[in-house]
Amino acid sequence: MVEVKHGRYAMYLRKSRADLEKERRERFDTLAKHERELTAMCQRDGVVVDYVFRELVSGESISERHEFQRLMEMVTSKALDGVVVHAIDRLGRGDMMEYGYVLSAFQWTRTKIITPGKTYDPNDRTDFMALQMQMIIANGELSAYKERMRAGREQSVRDGQYIGSHAPYGYDKAVVSRMRTLSPNGQAAIVREMFGMMLEGGSFVRVCNALNARGIPGPTGGTWTPNAVKRIIRNPIYMGKVRWNDRVRTIHSRDGLSFVKRRVPNPEPMVCDGLHEAIVTEEVWRRANAAHVRGSSEHTGKPLRNPFAGILVCEKCGSAMTLVVSDPHGNRNERLKHRQYSNCTTKSCSLDMVMDAVVDALKGLYEDIEYEVSSGTDAAQRVADEVAALRSELAAARRRSDRLVELFTDDAIGIQEFRDRREPIERQMERMESRIAELEGMDVPDQGTRLVRLHEGIEMLRDPSVDPKKKNDCLKEIIERITYRNDGTARNQHDIHLDIFLR
């Protein structure tokens, strides 16, 4: 009879990077496999598990692992006698400060760590030294793994392969001689037109308006925006190059275990000759980009005066709202209005009034996001919840498929019945896998980082001493675009309405 070990125990399950790679090659659920193995171990050793924490993300930082945060809350409140894990490195191996915190918490709360190979008592000198050594080794392995992955990606780019997760507009992903590349599709003709319009003196806004006027769907299926046009015109992929690491993630600030990370432009990205067919020539690409630079006040030596340059556009026609400054009778007047070529009837408005409206709107967005974060309903959590639900359904579907294989192997059902019953399960699994891949490929913004950026932006916009260029740079980090509408009458021209689209 197995002797039951009295106490409160929790099981923590998390996938490693190696597990994720293996799952891509083989169809099984790592967490379910580890849970079965650890449950069998606990039953054999008389350990009764009261709580199970299943981590569905593979984040290096504790701030990215919500289930681990819940586990550590129980550990630090001395609510547990032990934690069951598949391996020590599942608790953390990315940051020295973080795994130091983990070890310290387990030590001063006298919480044991139970693995299939050994039970560790952090208050035992030998066990504590073994835990330290394992975490240091795991951290070194992680660094080596990341370096191998980086070197492998860079070599693929040098070979001309396209290793992005999504094909750019105008291309489909393809494999030629086992090399990942791109193949032009029907949208390539639209891309050529866009470059042609730029060569004829167009701007991002004019190209955007022309495409929307013709009802051509944008890259995401909706309407075009000036930034979407800019991303295409500036992307060297269209002249037959491949680019990698054009944006890098940096740590902006740190408070204990919490990071604030930002993705910023890399001044020296990798650009190599690609294996794919170019949509435009290198000369056309460079001339189109040079035409935009010549038309930009940022490159003419003139100081930027409009803090909303490249951001604020008319809701009706998509034209950029420009700053016009006058000084009648010594009273400086700054107003935002259409460029002269526009025939739109939208009214102009004072810069101060638009600035106040933007600050008020950003404050409202800040409060909304803060509420979402505090209530646990932010976008990242919703995506994680949907992925978790899909993975659970997928695991159930795989079990049904495996049972059918067993029935067929045991001659309980014939080949035709096996095919008829398994085919709909396979289709369902494909749909779920596709949706999981889509969700995991989404660039869901970190709401904590958004809050920091919004706070900085609000404070900067409020300060009249801050240079307009700095305000513009700050806004562009936060905002994709602002649409402006002013339907005021001749007597009241300040009935403005703004829609703000965050990055």
TIKE-36843 format. One record per residue (C-alpha): residue number from 0; residue in three letters; x, y, z. Coordinates in Angstrom, 1 decimal. Layout:
{NUM; ALA; {X; Y; Z}}
...
END
This chain:
{0; MET; {0.0; 0.0; 0.0}}
{1; VAL; {1.3; 3.4; -1.0}}
{2; GLU; {2.0; 5.8; 2.0}}
{3; VAL; {0.2; 9.1; 1.4}}
{4; LYS; {2.4; 12.1; 1.9}}
{5; HIS; {0.2; 14.6; 3.7}}
{6; GLY; {0.5; 18.3; 2.6}}
{7; ARG; {-0.6; 20.7; 0.0}}
{8; TYR; {0.9; 20.1; -3.5}}
{9; ALA; {0.6; 21.9; -6.8}}
{10; MET; {1.6; 20.7; -10.3}}
{11; TYR; {3.1; 23.2; -12.8}}
{12; LEU; {3.1; 22.3; -16.5}}
{13; ARG; {4.9; 24.3; -19.1}}
{14; LYS; {6.2; 23.6; -22.6}}
{15; SER; {9.9; 24.2; -23.4}}
{16; ARG; {11.1; 25.5; -26.8}}
{17; ALA; {12.2; 22.0; -27.7}}
{18; ASP; {8.7; 20.7; -26.9}}
{19; LEU; {7.2; 23.3; -29.3}}
{20; GLU; {9.5; 22.2; -32.1}}
{21; LYS; {8.7; 18.6; -31.5}}
{22; GLU; {4.9; 19.3; -31.5}}
{23; ARG; {5.3; 20.8; -35.0}}
{24; ARG; {6.8; 17.6; -36.2}}
{25; GLU; {4.6; 15.1; -34.3}}
{26; ARG; {1.0; 15.4; -33.4}}
{27; PHE; {0.6; 15.2; -29.7}}
{28; ASP; {0.0; 17.5; -26.7}}
{29; THR; {3.1; 18.0; -24.5}}
{30; LEU; {1.2; 19.3; -21.5}}
{31; ALA; {-1.2; 16.3; -21.5}}
{32; LYS; {1.7; 13.9; -21.9}}
{33; HIS; {3.6; 15.5; -19.0}}
{34; GLU; {0.5; 15.6; -16.9}}
{35; ARG; {-0.1; 11.9; -17.4}}
{36; GLU; {3.5; 11.1; -16.4}}
{37; LEU; {3.6; 13.3; -13.4}}
{38; THR; {0.2; 12.1; -12.2}}
{39; ALA; {1.4; 8.5; -12.4}}
{40; MET; {4.5; 9.5; -10.4}}
{41; CYS; {2.4; 11.2; -7.7}}
{42; GLN; {0.1; 8.2; -7.4}}
{43; ARG; {3.1; 5.9; -7.1}}
{44; ASP; {4.8; 8.1; -4.4}}
{45; GLY; {1.6; 9.0; -2.5}}
{46; VAL; {1.6; 12.7; -3.4}}
{47; VAL; {-1.9; 14.2; -3.6}}
{48; VAL; {-2.0; 17.1; -6.0}}
{49; ASP; {-4.6; 19.8; -5.1}}
{50; TYR; {-3.9; 22.4; -7.8}}
{51; VAL; {-2.8; 22.1; -11.4}}
{52; PHE; {-1.4; 25.1; -13.3}}
{53; ARG; {-1.2; 24.6; -17.0}}
{54; GLU; {1.0; 27.3; -18.8}}
{55; LEU; {-0.2; 27.7; -22.4}}
{56; VAL; {2.6; 30.2; -23.4}}
{57; SER; {6.3; 29.7; -23.6}}
{58; GLY; {7.4; 33.1; -22.3}}
{59; GLU; {10.9; 33.6; -20.9}}
{60; SER; {9.8; 36.4; -18.5}}
{61; ILE; {7.7; 35.8; -15.4}}
{62; SER; {5.5; 38.8; -16.5}}
{63; GLU; {4.5; 36.7; -19.6}}
{64; ARG; {3.6; 33.6; -17.6}}
{65; HIS; {0.3; 34.2; -15.9}}
{66; GLU; {-0.1; 30.7; -14.5}}
{67; PHE; {3.4; 30.8; -13.0}}
{68; GLN; {2.5; 34.1; -11.3}}
{69; ARG; {-0.5; 32.4; -9.7}}
{70; LEU; {1.7; 29.5; -8.6}}
{71; MET; {4.3; 31.9; -7.0}}
{72; GLU; {1.5; 33.8; -5.2}}
{73; MET; {0.7; 30.5; -3.5}}
{74; VAL; {4.3; 29.7; -2.8}}
{75; THR; {5.1; 33.1; -1.3}}
{76; SER; {2.0; 33.0; 0.9}}
{77; LYS; {3.2; 29.6; 2.3}}
{78; ALA; {0.1; 27.9; 1.0}}
{79; LEU; {2.0; 24.9; -0.5}}
{80; ASP; {4.3; 22.2; 0.8}}
{81; GLY; {5.6; 21.2; -2.6}}
{82; VAL; {5.5; 21.9; -6.3}}
{83; VAL; {5.5; 19.0; -8.9}}
{84; VAL; {7.3; 19.8; -12.2}}
{85; HIS; {8.6; 17.8; -15.1}}
{86; ALA; {12.0; 19.4; -14.9}}
{87; ILE; {13.7; 22.2; -12.9}}
{88; ASP; {14.1; 24.5; -16.0}}
{89; ARG; {10.2; 24.6; -16.3}}
{90; LEU; {10.3; 27.0; -13.3}}
{91; GLY; {12.5; 29.5; -15.1}}
{92; ARG; {15.8; 29.8; -16.9}}
{93; GLY; {15.7; 33.1; -18.8}}
{94; ASP; {16.8; 35.9; -16.4}}
{95; MET; {19.2; 35.6; -13.5}}
{96; MET; {17.2; 38.0; -11.3}}
{97; GLU; {14.1; 35.9; -12.0}}
{98; TYR; {15.4; 32.5; -11.2}}
{99; GLY; {17.2; 33.9; -8.2}}
{100; TYR; {13.8; 35.2; -7.0}}
{101; VAL; {12.3; 31.7; -7.6}}
{102; LEU; {15.0; 29.9; -5.7}}
{103; SER; {14.8; 32.4; -2.8}}
{104; ALA; {11.0; 32.1; -2.6}}
{105; PHE; {11.1; 28.3; -2.5}}
{106; GLN; {13.9; 28.4; 0.1}}
{107; TRP; {12.4; 30.8; 2.7}}
{108; THR; {8.9; 29.3; 2.4}}
{109; ARG; {10.4; 25.7; 2.7}}
{110; THR; {8.6; 24.6; -0.4}}
{111; LYS; {9.9; 21.4; -1.9}}
{112; ILE; {10.3; 20.8; -5.7}}
{113; ILE; {9.3; 17.4; -6.8}}
{114; THR; {10.6; 16.0; -10.2}}
{115; PRO; {10.5; 12.5; -11.7}}
{116; GLY; {14.3; 12.2; -10.9}}
{117; LYS; {14.5; 13.7; -7.5}}
{118; THR; {12.7; 15.7; -4.7}}
{119; TYR; {14.6; 18.8; -3.8}}
{120; ASP; {14.6; 20.5; -0.5}}
{121; PRO; {15.8; 24.1; -1.0}}
{122; ASN; {16.8; 24.3; 2.7}}
{123; ASP; {19.2; 21.4; 2.2}}
{124; ARG; {22.6; 22.8; 1.3}}
{125; THR; {23.3; 20.0; -1.2}}
{126; ASP; {19.9; 20.3; -2.9}}
{127; PHE; {20.1; 24.1; -3.0}}
{128; MET; {23.5; 24.0; -4.7}}
{129; ALA; {22.1; 21.4; -7.2}}
{130; LEU; {19.1; 23.7; -7.9}}
{131; GLN; {21.4; 26.6; -8.5}}
{132; MET; {23.6; 24.6; -10.8}}
{133; GLN; {20.7; 23.3; -12.8}}
{134; MET; {19.3; 26.7; -13.3}}
{135; ILE; {22.6; 28.2; -14.4}}
{136; ILE; {23.1; 25.3; -16.8}}
{137; ALA; {19.6; 25.8; -18.1}}
{138; ASN; {20.2; 29.5; -18.6}}
{139; GLY; {23.3; 28.7; -20.6}}
{140; GLU; {21.5; 26.2; -22.7}}
{141; LEU; {18.8; 28.8; -23.4}}
{142; SER; {21.4; 31.3; -24.5}}
{143; ALA; {23.0; 28.8; -26.7}}
{144; TYR; {19.7; 27.7; -28.2}}
{145; LYS; {18.7; 31.3; -28.9}}
{146; GLU; {22.2; 31.9; -30.5}}
{147; ARG; {21.7; 28.8; -32.7}}
{148; MET; {18.3; 30.0; -33.8}}
{149; ARG; {19.6; 33.5; -34.6}}
{150; ALA; {22.5; 32.1; -36.6}}
{151; GLY; {20.2; 29.7; -38.4}}
{152; ARG; {17.7; 32.5; -39.3}}
{153; GLU; {20.5; 34.8; -40.5}}
{154; GLN; {22.0; 32.1; -42.7}}
{155; SER; {18.6; 31.4; -44.2}}
{156; VAL; {18.3; 35.2; -45.1}}
{157; ARG; {21.9; 35.1; -46.5}}
{158; ASP; {20.7; 32.2; -48.7}}
{159; GLY; {17.9; 34.4; -50.0}}
{160; GLN; {15.1; 32.6; -48.2}}
{161; TYR; {11.9; 34.4; -46.9}}
{162; ILE; {11.4; 33.4; -43.3}}
{163; GLY; {8.6; 35.7; -42.3}}
{164; SER; {5.5; 34.3; -40.8}}
{165; HIS; {3.2; 35.9; -43.3}}
{166; ALA; {3.6; 36.6; -47.0}}
{167; PRO; {3.8; 40.3; -47.9}}
{168; TYR; {1.0; 41.9; -50.0}}
{169; GLY; {1.5; 40.8; -53.7}}
{170; TYR; {3.1; 37.4; -52.8}}
{171; ASP; {2.3; 33.9; -51.7}}
{172; LYS; {4.7; 31.8; -49.7}}
{173; ALA; {6.3; 29.0; -51.7}}
{174; VAL; {9.0; 26.3; -51.4}}
{175; VAL; {11.5; 25.7; -54.2}}
{176; SER; {14.2; 23.0; -53.9}}
{177; ARG; {13.4; 22.9; -50.1}}
{178; MET; {14.1; 26.6; -49.8}}
{179; ARG; {11.4; 28.9; -48.5}}
{180; THR; {10.6; 31.8; -50.9}}
{181; LEU; {7.8; 33.8; -52.4}}
{182; SER; {5.8; 33.7; -55.6}}
{183; PRO; {4.0; 36.8; -57.0}}
{184; ASN; {0.2; 36.6; -57.1}}
{185; GLY; {-2.6; 38.6; -58.6}}
{186; GLN; {-2.0; 41.5; -56.2}}
{187; ALA; {1.5; 42.1; -57.8}}
{188; ALA; {-0.1; 44.3; -60.5}}
{189; ILE; {-1.6; 46.6; -57.8}}
{190; VAL; {1.9; 46.9; -56.2}}
{191; ARG; {3.4; 47.9; -59.6}}
{192; GLU; {0.6; 50.6; -59.9}}
{193; MET; {1.4; 51.9; -56.5}}
{194; PHE; {5.1; 52.4; -57.4}}
{195; GLY; {4.1; 53.9; -60.7}}
{196; MET; {1.8; 56.5; -58.9}}
{197; MET; {4.7; 57.4; -56.5}}
{198; LEU; {7.0; 58.0; -59.5}}
{199; GLU; {4.4; 60.3; -61.0}}
{200; GLY; {4.6; 62.6; -57.9}}
{201; GLY; {2.1; 60.8; -55.7}}
{202; SER; {2.2; 60.6; -51.9}}
{203; PHE; {1.2; 57.9; -49.5}}
{204; VAL; {-2.1; 59.7; -49.0}}
{205; ARG; {-2.9; 60.1; -52.7}}
{206; VAL; {-2.0; 56.5; -53.5}}
{207; CYS; {-4.2; 55.4; -50.5}}
{208; ASN; {-7.1; 57.6; -51.8}}
{209; ALA; {-6.8; 56.3; -55.3}}
{210; LEU; {-6.9; 52.6; -54.2}}
{211; ASN; {-9.9; 53.2; -51.9}}
{212; ALA; {-11.7; 55.1; -54.7}}
{213; ARG; {-11.4; 52.1; -56.9}}
{214; GLY; {-12.7; 49.7; -54.1}}
{215; ILE; {-9.4; 47.7; -54.0}}
{216; PRO; {-9.2; 45.9; -50.6}}
{217; GLY; {-6.2; 46.6; -48.5}}
{218; PRO; {-3.7; 44.0; -47.2}}
{219; THR; {-6.0; 43.1; -44.3}}
{220; GLY; {-9.1; 43.1; -46.5}}
{221; GLY; {-10.4; 46.5; -45.3}}
{222; THR; {-9.6; 49.9; -46.6}}
{223; TRP; {-6.1; 51.2; -47.4}}
{224; THR; {-4.3; 53.6; -45.0}}
{225; PRO; {-1.3; 55.8; -45.8}}
{226; ASN; {0.8; 53.7; -43.4}}
{227; ALA; {-0.1; 50.5; -45.3}}
{228; VAL; {1.0; 52.2; -48.5}}
{229; LYS; {4.2; 53.4; -46.9}}
{230; ARG; {5.0; 49.9; -45.6}}
{231; ILE; {4.8; 48.5; -49.2}}
{232; ILE; {6.8; 51.3; -50.9}}
{233; ARG; {9.6; 51.1; -48.3}}
{234; ASN; {9.8; 47.3; -48.3}}
{235; PRO; {12.8; 46.1; -50.3}}
{236; ILE; {11.1; 42.7; -50.8}}
{237; TYR; {9.5; 44.2; -53.9}}
{238; MET; {12.8; 44.8; -55.6}}
{239; GLY; {13.9; 41.2; -55.0}}
{240; LYS; {15.6; 41.6; -51.6}}
{241; VAL; {14.9; 39.8; -48.3}}
{242; ARG; {15.0; 41.8; -45.1}}
{243; TRP; {15.4; 40.5; -41.5}}
{244; ASN; {15.5; 42.1; -38.1}}
{245; ASP; {14.3; 45.5; -39.3}}
{246; ARG; {12.7; 46.0; -35.8}}
{247; VAL; {14.3; 44.9; -32.6}}
{248; ARG; {12.9; 44.5; -29.1}}
{249; THR; {14.5; 46.6; -26.4}}
{250; ILE; {13.9; 46.8; -22.7}}
{251; HIS; {12.8; 50.4; -22.1}}
{252; SER; {12.6; 50.1; -18.3}}
{253; ARG; {12.5; 47.6; -15.5}}
{254; ASP; {10.9; 47.5; -12.0}}
{255; GLY; {11.9; 44.3; -10.2}}
{256; LEU; {10.6; 41.4; -12.2}}
{257; SER; {8.4; 43.6; -14.5}}
{258; PHE; {9.8; 44.6; -17.9}}
{259; VAL; {8.6; 47.3; -20.3}}
{260; LYS; {9.7; 46.2; -23.7}}
{261; ARG; {9.4; 48.1; -27.0}}
{262; ARG; {10.0; 47.2; -30.6}}
{263; VAL; {12.0; 49.9; -32.3}}
{264; PRO; {13.5; 50.3; -35.8}}
{265; ASN; {16.8; 48.7; -36.3}}
{266; PRO; {19.2; 51.1; -38.0}}
{267; GLU; {21.2; 48.3; -39.6}}
{268; PRO; {18.8; 45.4; -40.6}}
{269; MET; {19.9; 42.5; -42.7}}
{270; VAL; {19.1; 43.0; -46.4}}
{271; CYS; {20.2; 40.3; -48.9}}
{272; ASP; {19.4; 39.2; -52.4}}
{273; GLY; {16.3; 37.0; -52.3}}
{274; LEU; {15.4; 33.9; -54.2}}
{275; HIS; {12.0; 35.3; -55.2}}
{276; GLU; {11.0; 37.2; -58.3}}
{277; ALA; {11.0; 41.0; -57.9}}
{278; ILE; {7.8; 42.9; -58.7}}
{279; VAL; {9.6; 46.1; -59.5}}
{280; THR; {13.2; 46.8; -60.5}}
{281; GLU; {15.7; 48.1; -58.0}}
{282; GLU; {15.8; 51.4; -60.0}}
{283; VAL; {12.0; 51.9; -59.7}}
{284; TRP; {12.1; 51.0; -56.0}}
{285; ARG; {14.8; 53.6; -55.3}}
{286; ARG; {13.3; 56.3; -57.4}}
{287; ALA; {9.8; 55.8; -55.7}}
{288; ASN; {11.4; 56.1; -52.3}}
{289; ALA; {13.6; 59.0; -53.3}}
{290; ALA; {10.4; 60.8; -54.6}}
{291; HIS; {8.8; 60.5; -51.2}}
{292; VAL; {11.9; 61.7; -49.4}}
{293; ARG; {12.1; 64.9; -51.6}}
{294; GLY; {8.5; 65.7; -50.8}}
{295; SER; {8.9; 65.2; -47.0}}
{296; SER; {9.5; 68.3; -44.9}}
{297; GLU; {11.5; 66.1; -42.5}}
{298; HIS; {14.2; 65.8; -45.2}}
{299; THR; {14.3; 69.3; -46.5}}
{300; GLY; {16.0; 70.8; -43.5}}
{301; LYS; {12.8; 72.6; -42.3}}
{302; PRO; {11.9; 72.0; -38.7}}
{303; LEU; {8.7; 70.0; -38.2}}
{304; ARG; {5.9; 72.2; -36.9}}
{305; ASN; {2.9; 69.9; -37.0}}
{306; PRO; {2.8; 67.4; -34.2}}
{307; PHE; {0.2; 65.4; -36.1}}
{308; ALA; {2.2; 65.1; -39.4}}
{309; GLY; {1.6; 61.7; -41.0}}
{310; ILE; {-1.1; 60.8; -38.5}}
{311; LEU; {-4.1; 63.1; -38.8}}
{312; VAL; {-6.2; 62.5; -41.9}}
{313; CYS; {-9.7; 63.6; -43.1}}
{314; GLU; {-12.4; 61.0; -42.4}}
{315; LYS; {-14.2; 62.0; -45.7}}
{316; CYS; {-11.5; 61.9; -48.3}}
{317; GLY; {-8.4; 60.6; -46.5}}
{318; SER; {-6.3; 63.7; -47.2}}
{319; ALA; {-3.7; 64.7; -44.6}}
{320; MET; {-4.5; 67.7; -42.4}}
{321; THR; {-1.6; 70.2; -42.5}}
{322; LEU; {-0.7; 73.0; -40.2}}
{323; VAL; {-1.1; 76.6; -41.4}}
{324; VAL; {0.3; 79.3; -39.3}}
{325; SER; {-0.7; 83.0; -39.5}}
{326; ASP; {0.1; 86.0; -37.4}}
{327; PRO; {-2.6; 88.7; -37.9}}
{328; HIS; {-2.0; 91.8; -35.8}}
{329; GLY; {0.6; 90.0; -33.7}}
{330; ASN; {-1.8; 87.2; -32.7}}
{331; ARG; {-0.3; 83.8; -33.7}}
{332; ASN; {-2.9; 81.5; -35.2}}
{333; GLU; {-2.3; 77.8; -35.8}}
{334; ARG; {-4.9; 75.9; -37.7}}
{335; LEU; {-5.2; 72.4; -39.2}}
{336; LYS; {-6.7; 72.2; -42.7}}
{337; HIS; {-6.6; 70.2; -45.9}}
{338; ARG; {-3.8; 70.4; -48.4}}
{339; GLN; {-4.7; 72.9; -51.1}}
{340; TYR; {-5.4; 70.2; -53.8}}
{341; SER; {-8.3; 68.9; -51.8}}
{342; ASN; {-11.9; 69.9; -52.6}}
{343; CYS; {-13.4; 68.3; -49.5}}
{344; THR; {-15.8; 70.5; -47.5}}
{345; THR; {-14.5; 69.4; -44.1}}
{346; LYS; {-13.8; 72.5; -42.0}}
{347; SER; {-10.5; 73.5; -40.5}}
{348; CYS; {-9.9; 73.8; -36.8}}
{349; SER; {-7.3; 75.3; -34.4}}
{350; LEU; {-4.4; 73.2; -33.4}}
{351; ASP; {-5.1; 73.7; -29.7}}
{352; MET; {-8.6; 72.4; -30.0}}
{353; VAL; {-7.5; 69.2; -31.8}}
{354; MET; {-4.7; 68.8; -29.3}}
{355; ASP; {-7.2; 69.0; -26.4}}
{356; ALA; {-9.5; 66.5; -28.1}}
{357; VAL; {-6.6; 64.1; -28.7}}
{358; VAL; {-5.5; 64.3; -25.1}}
{359; ASP; {-9.0; 63.7; -23.8}}
{360; ALA; {-9.4; 60.7; -26.2}}
{361; LEU; {-6.0; 59.2; -25.1}}
{362; LYS; {-7.0; 59.6; -21.4}}
{363; GLY; {-10.2; 57.8; -22.1}}
{364; LEU; {-8.3; 55.0; -23.9}}
{365; TYR; {-5.9; 54.8; -21.0}}
{366; GLU; {-8.7; 54.3; -18.5}}
{367; ASP; {-10.3; 51.7; -20.8}}
{368; ILE; {-7.1; 49.7; -21.1}}
{369; GLU; {-6.3; 50.1; -17.4}}
{370; TYR; {-9.7; 48.6; -16.6}}
{371; GLU; {-9.2; 45.7; -19.1}}
{372; VAL; {-5.8; 44.9; -17.5}}
{373; SER; {-7.1; 45.1; -13.9}}
{374; SER; {-10.2; 42.9; -14.8}}
{375; GLY; {-8.2; 40.4; -16.8}}
{376; THR; {-10.1; 41.0; -20.0}}
{377; ASP; {-7.3; 42.5; -22.1}}
{378; ALA; {-6.8; 41.4; -25.8}}
{379; ALA; {-3.7; 39.2; -25.0}}
{380; GLN; {-5.7; 37.3; -22.3}}
{381; ARG; {-8.6; 36.8; -24.7}}
{382; VAL; {-6.3; 35.4; -27.3}}
{383; ALA; {-4.6; 33.1; -24.7}}
{384; ASP; {-8.0; 31.9; -23.5}}
{385; GLU; {-9.2; 31.1; -27.1}}
{386; VAL; {-5.9; 29.2; -27.8}}
{387; ALA; {-6.3; 27.3; -24.6}}
{388; ALA; {-9.9; 26.3; -25.4}}
{389; LEU; {-8.8; 25.3; -29.0}}
{390; ARG; {-5.9; 23.2; -27.7}}
{391; SER; {-8.3; 21.4; -25.3}}
{392; GLU; {-10.7; 20.7; -28.1}}
{393; LEU; {-7.8; 19.6; -30.3}}
{394; ALA; {-6.5; 17.2; -27.7}}
{395; ALA; {-10.0; 15.7; -27.4}}
{396; ALA; {-10.3; 15.3; -31.2}}
{397; ARG; {-6.9; 13.6; -31.3}}
{398; ARG; {-8.0; 11.2; -28.6}}
{399; ARG; {-11.1; 10.3; -30.7}}
{400; SER; {-8.8; 9.8; -33.8}}
{401; ASP; {-6.5; 7.6; -31.8}}
{402; ARG; {-9.5; 5.5; -30.6}}
{403; LEU; {-10.5; 5.0; -34.1}}
{404; VAL; {-7.0; 3.8; -35.0}}
{405; GLU; {-7.2; 1.3; -32.1}}
{406; LEU; {-10.6; 0.0; -33.3}}
{407; PHE; {-9.4; -0.4; -36.8}}
{408; THR; {-6.2; -2.1; -35.6}}
{409; ASP; {-8.2; -4.5; -33.5}}
{410; ASP; {-10.5; -5.3; -36.5}}
{411; ALA; {-13.5; -3.8; -34.7}}
{412; ILE; {-14.3; -1.6; -37.7}}
{413; GLY; {-13.6; -1.9; -41.4}}
{414; ILE; {-11.5; 0.3; -43.6}}
{415; GLN; {-14.5; 2.2; -45.1}}
{416; GLU; {-16.1; 2.9; -41.7}}
{417; PHE; {-12.7; 4.0; -40.4}}
{418; ARG; {-12.2; 6.5; -43.2}}
{419; ASP; {-15.8; 7.8; -43.0}}
{420; ARG; {-15.5; 8.4; -39.2}}
{421; ARG; {-12.0; 9.8; -39.2}}
{422; GLU; {-12.3; 12.2; -42.2}}
{423; PRO; {-14.5; 14.8; -40.4}}
{424; ILE; {-12.3; 14.6; -37.3}}
{425; GLU; {-9.3; 15.3; -39.4}}
{426; ARG; {-11.0; 18.3; -41.1}}
{427; GLN; {-12.0; 19.6; -37.6}}
{428; MET; {-8.4; 19.2; -36.4}}
{429; GLU; {-7.1; 21.1; -39.4}}
{430; ARG; {-9.4; 24.0; -38.8}}
{431; MET; {-8.5; 24.2; -35.2}}
{432; GLU; {-4.7; 24.0; -35.9}}
{433; SER; {-5.1; 26.7; -38.5}}
{434; ARG; {-6.9; 28.9; -36.1}}
{435; ILE; {-4.3; 28.3; -33.4}}
{436; ALA; {-1.5; 29.2; -35.8}}
{437; GLU; {-3.4; 32.3; -36.8}}
{438; LEU; {-3.9; 33.4; -33.2}}
{439; GLU; {-0.3; 32.6; -32.2}}
{440; GLY; {0.9; 34.6; -35.2}}
{441; MET; {-1.1; 37.7; -34.2}}
{442; ASP; {0.9; 40.6; -33.0}}
{443; VAL; {-1.2; 41.2; -29.9}}
{444; PRO; {0.1; 44.4; -28.2}}
{445; ASP; {1.2; 44.2; -24.6}}
{446; GLN; {-1.3; 46.3; -22.7}}
{447; GLY; {1.2; 47.1; -20.0}}
{448; THR; {3.5; 48.6; -22.5}}
{449; ARG; {0.6; 50.5; -24.1}}
{450; LEU; {-0.3; 52.1; -20.8}}
{451; VAL; {3.3; 53.3; -20.3}}
{452; ARG; {3.3; 54.8; -23.9}}
{453; LEU; {-0.1; 56.4; -23.5}}
{454; HIS; {0.9; 58.0; -20.2}}
{455; GLU; {4.1; 59.3; -21.7}}
{456; GLY; {2.2; 60.6; -24.8}}
{457; ILE; {-0.4; 62.4; -22.7}}
{458; GLU; {2.2; 64.1; -20.5}}
{459; MET; {4.2; 65.2; -23.6}}
{460; LEU; {1.2; 66.6; -25.5}}
{461; ARG; {0.2; 68.6; -22.4}}
{462; ASP; {3.6; 70.2; -22.2}}
{463; PRO; {3.8; 73.3; -24.5}}
{464; SER; {7.6; 73.4; -24.2}}
{465; VAL; {8.1; 70.1; -25.9}}
{466; ASP; {9.3; 70.3; -29.5}}
{467; PRO; {6.6; 69.4; -32.1}}
{468; LYS; {9.0; 66.8; -33.6}}
{469; LYS; {9.3; 65.0; -30.3}}
{470; LYS; {5.6; 65.0; -29.9}}
{471; ASN; {5.2; 63.6; -33.4}}
{472; ASP; {7.7; 60.8; -32.8}}
{473; CYS; {5.9; 59.9; -29.5}}
{474; LEU; {2.5; 59.9; -31.2}}
{475; LYS; {3.7; 57.7; -34.1}}
{476; GLU; {4.9; 55.1; -31.5}}
{477; ILE; {1.4; 55.0; -30.1}}
{478; ILE; {-1.0; 55.8; -32.9}}
{479; GLU; {-1.5; 54.3; -36.4}}
{480; ARG; {-3.7; 57.2; -37.6}}
{481; ILE; {-6.4; 59.6; -36.5}}
{482; THR; {-9.4; 60.4; -38.7}}
{483; TYR; {-10.8; 63.9; -38.4}}
{484; ARG; {-14.2; 65.2; -39.1}}
{485; ASN; {-15.5; 68.7; -38.7}}
{486; ASP; {-19.1; 69.4; -39.9}}
{487; GLY; {-19.4; 72.8; -38.2}}
{488; THR; {-21.4; 75.6; -39.8}}
{489; ALA; {-19.9; 79.0; -40.8}}
{490; ARG; {-20.8; 80.3; -37.3}}
{491; ASN; {-19.6; 77.2; -35.4}}
{492; GLN; {-16.7; 75.5; -37.1}}
{493; HIS; {-15.5; 73.5; -34.1}}
{494; ASP; {-17.9; 70.5; -34.1}}
{495; ILE; {-15.0; 68.1; -34.4}}
{496; HIS; {-15.0; 64.3; -34.2}}
{497; LEU; {-11.8; 62.1; -33.9}}
{498; ASP; {-11.3; 58.4; -34.3}}
{499; ILE; {-8.0; 57.2; -32.9}}
{500; PHE; {-6.5; 53.9; -34.1}}
{501; LEU; {-3.7; 52.6; -31.9}}
{502; ARG; {-0.7; 50.6; -33.1}}
END
